[in-house]
Amino acid sequence: MAMIFIGGSRDVFELPVPAIERIGAIVAAEHGVLIGDAPGADAEIQALLAGYKYDHVGVFHALAEPRNNLGNWAAYHIPPPDSAEGFAVHAEKDREMAKRADFGMMVWDGTSPGTAVNVLRLAIANKPCIICDLARGSVAATYTVEDWCAMLRHAGPDIRRQAEARMTPDERLALPG
């Protein structure tokens, strides 16, 4: 059973048809799903998986209890570093999901730096990721850091700067010159 890190932007409140179809295929193939507990795409994906009554799901959360666990699945608490604030509170759980996953699938609004960094984490580990890019109305795959850079070119320099601000020094070192 492959493990798939599925997530997306917090501003996504309706999944696109390609994402729904791919999640249906993941369920049909009985792959494991690793998902966060955030509102937005995570909660929408959880609702879809709960509707399937799908069991092969793990919910990763940084706070004491998951913000969302709509299928009452196994929950994995990945505590943040003591000094973490804002987005950094949830970054460690995202790193853990990328580490445990074999593949990724992200529903990206074209502006979320957190989702972009999750795609990068998968690319650094040579793990393919399908991106349902709502801003461009497309579905694409990343396999490498170069693919990630091409994805970010469409988003613009501000989004790239915001994504880089969320990276660890090691993640920044993986970027080309």
C-alpha positions as CSV (number, residue, x, y, z in Angstrom):
1,M,0.0,0.0,0.0
2,A,1.4,3.4,-1.0
3,M,1.2,6.3,1.4
4,I,-0.1,9.5,-0.2
5,F,0.3,12.9,1.5
6,I,-2.8,14.8,0.4
7,G,-3.4,18.4,1.3
8,G,-3.8,21.9,0.0
9,S,-4.5,25.5,0.6
10,R,-6.5,26.7,3.6
11,D,-8.5,29.0,1.3
12,V,-9.9,26.1,-0.8
13,F,-13.5,25.3,0.2
14,E,-14.6,23.3,-2.8
15,L,-12.5,20.6,-4.4
16,P,-12.1,20.6,-8.1
17,V,-13.3,17.6,-10.1
18,P,-9.8,16.3,-10.9
19,A,-9.0,16.2,-7.2
20,I,-12.3,14.4,-6.4
21,E,-11.6,11.8,-9.2
22,R,-8.0,11.2,-8.0
23,I,-9.1,10.8,-4.4
24,G,-11.7,8.3,-5.6
25,A,-8.9,6.4,-7.4
26,I,-6.8,6.4,-4.2
27,V,-9.7,5.0,-2.3
28,A,-10.3,2.3,-5.0
29,A,-6.7,1.3,-4.9
30,E,-6.8,1.3,-1.1
31,H,-3.7,3.5,-0.6
32,G,-3.0,5.1,2.7
33,V,-3.7,8.8,3.1
34,L,-1.7,11.1,5.3
35,I,-3.6,14.4,5.8
36,G,-3.4,17.5,8.0
37,D,-6.1,18.9,10.2
38,A,-6.4,22.4,8.8
39,P,-9.6,24.1,7.7
40,G,-9.9,24.5,3.9
41,A,-8.6,21.8,1.6
42,D,-7.6,19.4,4.4
43,A,-11.1,19.5,5.9
44,E,-12.8,19.2,2.4
45,I,-10.6,16.2,1.6
46,Q,-11.4,14.7,5.0
47,A,-15.1,15.2,4.3
48,L,-14.8,13.4,1.0
49,L,-12.9,10.5,2.5
50,A,-15.4,10.3,5.4
51,G,-18.2,10.1,2.9
52,Y,-16.5,7.1,1.4
53,K,-16.2,5.6,4.9
54,Y,-12.5,5.2,4.1
55,D,-10.4,3.7,6.9
56,H,-6.8,4.0,5.6
57,V,-6.3,7.6,6.8
58,G,-4.0,9.2,9.3
59,V,-4.6,12.8,10.5
60,F,-1.5,14.7,11.5
61,H,-1.9,17.6,14.0
62,A,0.4,20.0,15.9
63,L,-2.0,21.1,18.6
64,A,-3.1,18.9,21.5
65,E,-6.1,17.7,19.5
66,P,-6.8,17.8,15.8
67,R,-8.7,20.8,14.6
68,N,-10.5,18.5,12.1
69,N,-10.7,14.7,12.1
70,L,-14.0,14.1,10.3
71,G,-13.6,10.4,10.0
72,N,-12.4,9.8,13.5
73,W,-9.2,8.3,12.1
74,A,-5.9,7.6,13.8
75,A,-4.4,10.9,14.9
76,Y,-0.7,11.6,15.0
77,H,0.4,14.4,17.2
78,I,3.6,16.1,15.9
79,P,4.4,18.8,18.4
80,P,6.0,22.0,17.2
81,P,9.3,23.4,18.5
82,D,8.8,25.4,21.7
83,S,9.5,28.7,20.0
84,A,7.2,28.1,17.0
85,E,4.6,30.8,16.1
86,G,2.2,31.2,13.3
87,F,2.7,28.9,10.3
88,A,5.7,27.4,12.0
89,V,3.5,25.7,14.5
90,H,2.2,23.3,11.8
91,A,5.3,23.0,9.7
92,E,6.8,20.1,11.6
93,K,3.7,17.9,11.0
94,D,3.9,18.8,7.3
95,R,7.5,17.7,7.2
96,E,6.6,14.4,8.9
97,M,3.9,13.7,6.3
98,A,6.2,14.4,3.4
99,K,8.8,12.1,5.0
100,R,6.4,9.2,5.5
101,A,4.7,9.6,2.1
102,D,5.5,7.8,-1.1
103,F,3.6,10.4,-3.3
104,G,1.8,13.6,-2.8
105,M,-1.4,15.3,-4.1
106,M,-2.0,19.0,-3.4
107,V,-5.0,21.2,-4.2
108,W,-3.3,24.6,-4.6
109,D,-4.9,28.0,-5.0
110,G,-1.9,29.3,-6.8
111,T,-0.9,31.6,-3.8
112,S,-0.6,29.5,-0.7
113,P,3.1,29.4,0.3
114,G,2.5,26.6,2.7
115,T,1.1,24.3,0.1
116,A,4.0,25.3,-2.3
117,V,6.5,24.3,0.4
118,N,4.9,20.9,0.9
119,V,5.3,20.3,-2.8
120,L,8.9,21.2,-2.5
121,R,9.5,18.9,0.5
122,L,8.2,16.0,-1.7
123,A,10.4,17.1,-4.6
124,I,13.5,17.3,-2.4
125,A,12.8,13.7,-1.4
126,N,12.3,12.6,-5.1
127,K,8.6,11.9,-4.4
128,P,6.2,12.7,-7.2
129,C,3.3,15.1,-6.4
130,I,0.2,15.9,-8.4
131,I,-0.9,19.5,-8.1
132,C,-4.5,20.6,-8.9
133,D,-3.7,24.2,-9.6
134,L,-7.0,26.1,-9.2
135,A,-5.5,29.5,-10.3
136,R,-4.4,28.0,-13.7
137,G,-7.2,25.4,-14.0
138,S,-4.7,22.7,-14.6
139,V,-3.3,19.5,-13.2
140,A,0.4,19.0,-13.3
141,A,3.0,16.8,-11.6
142,T,6.3,17.7,-9.9
143,Y,9.1,15.2,-9.7
144,T,12.1,17.4,-9.1
145,V,13.0,20.7,-7.5
146,E,13.3,22.2,-11.0
147,D,9.6,21.2,-11.6
148,W,8.8,23.0,-8.3
149,C,10.6,26.1,-9.5
150,A,8.6,26.0,-12.8
151,M,5.4,25.7,-10.8
152,L,6.4,28.8,-8.7
153,R,7.2,30.9,-11.8
154,H,3.5,31.0,-12.6
155,A,2.7,32.2,-9.1
156,G,5.2,35.1,-9.1
157,P,8.1,36.4,-7.1
158,D,6.0,37.4,-4.0
159,I,4.7,33.8,-3.5
160,R,8.2,32.4,-4.0
161,R,9.6,34.8,-1.3
162,Q,6.8,33.9,1.1
163,A,7.5,30.2,0.5
164,E,11.2,30.6,1.0
165,A,10.5,32.4,4.3
166,R,8.8,29.2,5.5
167,M,11.6,26.9,4.6
168,T,14.3,25.5,6.8
169,P,17.9,26.3,5.8
170,D,18.2,22.8,4.4
171,E,15.1,23.2,2.3
172,R,16.5,26.6,0.9
173,L,19.8,24.9,0.1
174,A,18.0,22.4,-2.2
175,L,16.9,25.3,-4.4
176,P,19.0,25.9,-7.5
177,G,21.5,28.9,-7.4
